[in-house]
Amino acid sequence: MQRVETAAYARAGLVGNPSDGYFGKTLSISVRNFSARIVLYEWPTLEILPSAADHVRFASLADLASDVSRNGYYGALRLVTASLKKFHDYCVEHNINLPDRHFSIRYETDIPRGVGLAGSSAIITATFRALMRFYAVDIQPEVLPNWVLATEREELRIMGGLQDRVAQTYEGLVYMDFDRSKMERDGFGTYEPLLPSLLPPLYVAYQTQLAEVSDIVHNNLRDRWERGDADVHAAMEEFGRLTERARTCLLEGRHEEFGEIINANFDLRRKIMNVSPGHLQMVEVARACGASSHFAGSGGTVVGTYSSPEMYTRLQEELTRIGCRVLVPKVVAS
């Protein structure tokens, strides 16, 4: 009996976020400290098993409401179900005849939800990988992120860009260029894995109390972009320039300037998007320690550089005081 186990890791955007959905450029890392894992094994019928997180018993009505606000209806089961459907769509579209085999599938994840670490796309990516192995279907790495994103957008109405899915497909440190002409011609951008050893010391800090749905964060920005808002369009071009500079800084070992670019990315983001006081406090506390700081995703997590073990110790102390967990991300090339 065949048994398949796959994983996909959390993601932290270093520079360029949120321009990936707007023909921009980004630089991101996969964070192996957290993962979504899929176990799939042959079974007489197709069965989707809930995880421990998909509970239906609550302490109170307020507890239920809080859970729905954080995780949505049906938890992450909907992500797995939508992934199965979209994988079937891929096979139909590409005239792939799947053998008459069924399976039981379940997921586990320890990626903190709603804090901008791409937990939803990690579950979908891991599910696609499991199905690809089980059915011996090859989806090219430049194409797979499109199908992961389509699963969220088309099946679940979750907005987002390709950055998370590209980082989780390629893993490690990835530079991405979503040039409009290439995207419209090929359907995907230029994705360049870089050596994680090029990175300066990084920290990640997150606060689950600040969790929010990324769709809420991005919706207004999408509307403004589509209306031709000059400030938003100018910002997306500037995000691209910052990302190009950041890539050059890494290749040339200019770590101090790389940290300055991370700060500039957040400052630019703040000009076009509202930042809640809690999220802003995380950035300001980290900067007060001498570190650089920027949102890792839609909010709830910050990422940045630090220059010494003493600075990291201070980051841990000060960010922990405001309710954050602080860690050094494990960045490993695939």
N, C-alpha and C positions, 0 to 999 in steps of 0.2 A: 504493500500500500504506500503510495507516494505521499510524502510529507514535505511541505515547503514552508520555510521561515524567511521573512524579509524584514527590512527595517528602513526607515527614512528618518533623518535627523532634523532637529530644530534649525532655524536660520536666523542670522542677524545681519541686517543691512548696514554696511559701513559708510558708504557714500553713494549719493545719487537718489536715494529713496525720497519721494515716491514717484520718480520720473519714469519707472519701467512701464507703466501703463500709458505713457504719453510720448512714446518714441524717443526716450532719453537713454541714459547710460547709468549703470549701477555697478557697485563692487560689494560683494557679499561673501559671507562665510557660512558653512554648515557647522553646527554646534553639537558635537557628539556627547555632550553632557546629558542631553535629553533625546529621546527617540520615540517614534511610533512603530510598533511591531505587529506584524501579521503572521498568523499561523493558519495554514490551509492544508487540509489533507483529504484524500479521496473518501467519498461517502456515498451511500446509495441515493440520497436526494440532496438537492442544494439547500444548505442550511446556514443561516447567519446567526452566530451566537453573540449575545450581549456581553459586554465586559462589566467589571465591577462598578465602573463609573455610570453605567446605564441603569441606575436604580429608579424604582418607582415608589419607594417608601420615603416619606419626608416627616420631619419633626413637627412641621406646622405648615399652614398655607403660605406664610411669609417665606419659609424655607423653600417651598416649591417655586414661588415667584422668583426668588433669588437665583435658584438653579437654572430656571428658564432664561433669565436675563443673561447669565454667564454662558450657558451652553446651548441655548435654543431648544426647540422642541425635538424630542427623540434623541438628544445627545449626539454622539458620533455615529450611531448606527446608520443614520441617513447618509453619512459620508461613504461608508462601506457599500451600502446599497446602491447609491448613485455611481460609485466607481465600477461596480459590476455591470450596471446597465451601459455605462459609457464604453467600457472595454468591449462589450458585445457590439455596440455601434461601430467601434473602430474595425472590428473583424468583418462586419457586414460591408462597411464602406470599402474595405480593401479585399473583398472576395476571399476571405480566409474561412475555410470550413472547419469548425472546431469539432473534435471528436466527441462522441456521446459519453462524456465523463462528468460526474458531479462531485461536489466537494462540500465540506463543512469549513467555515471560515470564522475566525474571531480576531479581535484586535486588542491591543493594550497600548497605552501611551502614558508617559510621565512628563510630556511637554506641558508646561503651564498654559492654561487656556486663556485666551482673550488678552494677552499681554504683548502681542506683536512678535511672537517667535514662530509663527507659521505652523501651528499645530494641526490645523485642518488639512492643509495641503500635504503635510507629512503622512497623515493617515491614507490619503488618496494615492500618493506616490508609492507608499509601501504596498497598498492593495494592488495597484497596477503591476508592480514588480512580481508579486506573488502569482498573479494570473498569467503573466508573461512566461514565468518559469513552468507553471503547471501545464499550460497548453503549448509550450515551446513556440511562442509568438515573439518575434523580434520587433520592437518599436525603437527606432533610432533615437539617440539621446537628445538631438536637437528638436525632435518632434514630440517626444513624451511630455515635456512641460505644457505644450499646447492642449493636450488631451486632459491633463490634470486640471488646468485652468478652465477648460470647457466643462468639465464635470461640475465645478463650483458655479460657474456663471450660468450655464444653460439648464442644469438640473436642479440647482439649489438656490439660484439667484443671489449668490455671494459674489460681490465685486472684488476686483483685485487685478494685479498685473502679473507678468511672467517671472519677476525676480525670484520669488520664493521657490517656484517650481523648478527653475533652472538651477538654483543653488542646491536644491535637494536632489536633483538628478545627477549633477556633475560632482557635487560634494567638494570639500576643502575650501579653497579661495578661488572665486570666479569673477572675472571681469565680463560685463555684458554690454553690448551695444545694440540697442533696439532701433537702429536706423530705419526711418520710415520707408525709404525706397526698397531696402532689402526685405523688410517685414512684409510689404505688400507684394513683392515679387516671389519670395520663397516661403513666407508664412512663419519665419523665425529669424532671430537676430544672429549676431556674431558672438559666440561664447568662448571665452579664453580662460582655461584653468591656469592659475598661477601657483607658484610654490608657496605653501603656508609659511615656510621659513623666512620669507620676505617680510612678514608682519612684525611690527614692534609688539611689545607686551600689551595685551588687550584684557579688558575686564568686561563683564556683562552683569547688570543689576536689574532685577525685576521686582515688581510689587503686585501681587495678585489682587489686592484690594482696588487697584486702578484698572482692572480688566474692563474692556469694552469691545463691542463687535466692530471689526474693521470696516464692514460695509457702512456703518454709521459714520465712521471717520472719513471715508473716501467719497461718499455720495455727492456732497456739495462741491467738492473739487472737480468731479467729473462733469457736473452741470455747468460749472463756470468755464471749464475747458471747452465744452461743446458750444457754449455761447460766444466763444472767441475772446474771453477775458484776457486783456493784454498783459496784466501782471502775472497771471498763471502761465501763459505761454512763454513769457520772458524768463520766468523762474525755471521752467523745465529746460530751457536751453542752458541756463546757468548751471543747473544740476549736472548736465552733461559735461560742461567744461570742468567743473570741480572733480568729476569722476576721472576724466582724462589726466588731470594733474595728480590725483591721488595714485593712479596706476604708475605714472612716471616716478613719483616719490618713492614708491615701494621698490621699483626696479633699481633705483639709484641709491637706496638706503637713506633717504632724507626723512627720517621718522618724525622729527619735530614738526616739519612742515605738514606731514601727513595728519598729525593731530590737529593742526590749525585748520586743515580742510574739513575734518570731521565737525569741528565747531562751526565753521562757516556754513556747512550743510544744514545744521539745525537752525542757525540764525536766518537762513533763507527760507526754510520751511515755515518758520514762525511768521514770516511776512505775509504768507498767502493762506495760512491755516490757523485756526484758533487752537491754542494749547491750554489745556486745563491747568489750574494751579498745582494740582498734585503731580502731574507730569513735569511741569516746569521746575518744581522743587527738586526733583531727582537730578535734572540736568545742572541746576545751579549748585546743589550740594557737591556734586562730582567736580564741577569746575572750581569750586572754592578749595578743593583739595589739590588743585594743580593739574588735574586730569582733563583730557578732552571728553566731550560727551555729546551724544546725538541719539535720537530714537532708533532702536533696532528694527522697528517696523511701524505698526499703526499707533503704538503707544503702550505704556505699561512696562516697557523694557528700554534701558539705555545701554549703549555700548560706547567704548572709547579707549584711548591709550593712556598709559601711565609710564613714568620714567624710572621708578625705583621700587624695591620691595617696601621701603618705608611709606611711599605714597600709596601703594596698594593696601597696606595695613590701615592707613588713615581712611582710605575709601571704604574699606569694610566697616570701620567703626562708625563713620558719619552716615553712610547710607543705611546701615542696620538700624541706626537711631530713628530713621523715618519709615521703618517697616520694610526695607528691601532685603532681598537675598543677593549676595555678591559672589561671583565666581570667576575663575579664569576659564575661558572657553577652550575646549579641545577641538582643534582644527586639524584635520587629517585629510590628505589627498586620497581620493578613491582609488 
